[in-house]
Amino acid sequence: MPTVPNPAESGVAAGGLGVGRGLFYLIVAGIAWGTAGAAAALVFRDSDMGPVSLSFWRCAGGFVLLLAARGATRLASPRASAARLSTARVADAEPVRRRVRRILVTGVALAVFQTAYFASVEATGLAVGTVVTMGSGPVLIALGARLTLGERLGHGGVVAVLGALTGLVVLVLGDEGGGGATVRPAGVVWGLVSAAAYAAMTLLTRRWGRSGTADSSDTTVWAFAVVSLCLLPLAAAEGLVPHTADPARAAVYLLYIAAVPTAVAYALYFAGAAVVRSATVSVIMLLEPVGAAVIAVALLGEDLTAATVAGTALMLAAVTGLAVAETRGAVAQRRGATVEGRVSL
């Protein structure tokens, strides 16, 4: 009898998502995340909205949009019926208690990740907060993947991670010459808390993806509901409704943040993170500060400096190298599984 390869080992998820498409999803998600900072800056410029309130509306809006998209997809076409059947089988394979625990854990991790990052930026500034959070994230994920998932980074992966971290530091701190960045312990602690929550979210998503019983779209929708409930009391204390001279413009900015870098990006992130190695996910997500730097230069009128070019080039090279290695590894695994199946006939 032919053997049936494990979906996680053959590079294809239970829902049929391959590693190549998963990498594409992650790249799009990283680029979309990079636009969130610029949109948030416009909201802060035109209103008195605080960061926690912005996070609440971002997640609450993302939840509503994702829920509406799921309902529309179910009525869209005969192809959606097959997708619904596959999703139902995945959901049926997972006990209800485990499903609820998975959604709650993901939602809490996402809430801590976002809120702690904003707290880090508020305490020690954007440059240091971003370096601590985004810089320590790949390290924590690589260590966690090795200890909990048995994923080996390899020499090429180590070089790519180091190159990406170097590029991030150059990109964010390269223009802070003369000691402009101030490091405050509270901000560093919040950054590490944010990175730890992000690492936990990524590692758990990968573990559940390996089991083949977790529905990533289901996780995304209801995790945002959990995040919204967690942030609601804090956002209410900060002020839910902003004061602005142009409410329509502020509403457009908020709608964009809820739709593109939230509903679309996180849906793609959770789907891709379920089939791609955790360390690779962490490096690809460094496209977020790259995208932010490009937007700052192209749309916000900031100067194109040597640090911007060098940091962006290093990080894009690292992302490209890991993506190519990940795709080749998935192809090799599929070929090996095919040969094994033929031999066992």
Buried (B, 14 or more C-beta within 10 A) or exposed (E): EEEEBBBBEBBBBBBEBBBBBBBBBBBBBBBBBBBBBBBBBBBBEBBEBBBBBBBBBBBBBBBBBBBEBBEEBEEEEEEBEEBEEBBEEBBEEBEEEEBEEBBEBBBBBBBBBBBBBBBBBBBBBBBBBBBBBBBBBBBBBBBBBBEEBEBEBEEEBEBBBBBBBBBBBBBBBBBBEEEEBEEBEEBBBBBBBBBBBBBBBBBBBBBBBBBBBBBBBBBBBBBBBBBBBBBBEBBEEBEBEBEBEEEEBBBBBBBBBBBBBBBBBBBBBBBBBBBBBBBBBBBBBBBBBBBBBBBBBEEEEEEEBEBBBBBBBBBBBBBEBBBEBBBEBBBEBBEEBEEEBEEEE
